[in-house]
Amino acid sequence: MESIETILKTLTVHQHNTLGYATIHALKQASKAQTDCIAEIEAVACGEKQIECDGVYNDSDGLKWIYDRIQALTHA
């Protein structure tokens, strides 16, 4: 089986552009839940929102929360 790099090297400029457009289009069609989750991750990462926690909040709690949400999106 050929690697993705090998396949991409054989594509014409038009095919690259088409693939890029299709990828962007697919990303724009992401579900509202994913979009909301990404916005929430950004808010926590920027300090605009603090996560709920039991006890005293610290940065490692926030980082773990962000990591868990990114992993959930990656495996969705």
Stockholm file with secondary structure:
# STOCKHOLM 1.0

chainA/1-76         MESIETILKTLTVHQHNTLGYATIHALKQASKAQTDCIAEIEAVACGEKQIECDGVYNDSDGLKWIYDRIQALTHA
#=GR chainA/1-76 SS CCCHHHHHHHSCHHHHHHHHHHHHHHHHTCCHHHHHHHHHHHHHHTTSSCCCCSSCCCHHHHHHHHHHHHHHHHTC
#=GC SS_cons        CCCHHHHHHHSCHHHHHHHHHHHHHHHHTCCHHHHHHHHHHHHHHTTSSCCCCSSCCCHHHHHHHHHHHHHHHHTC
//
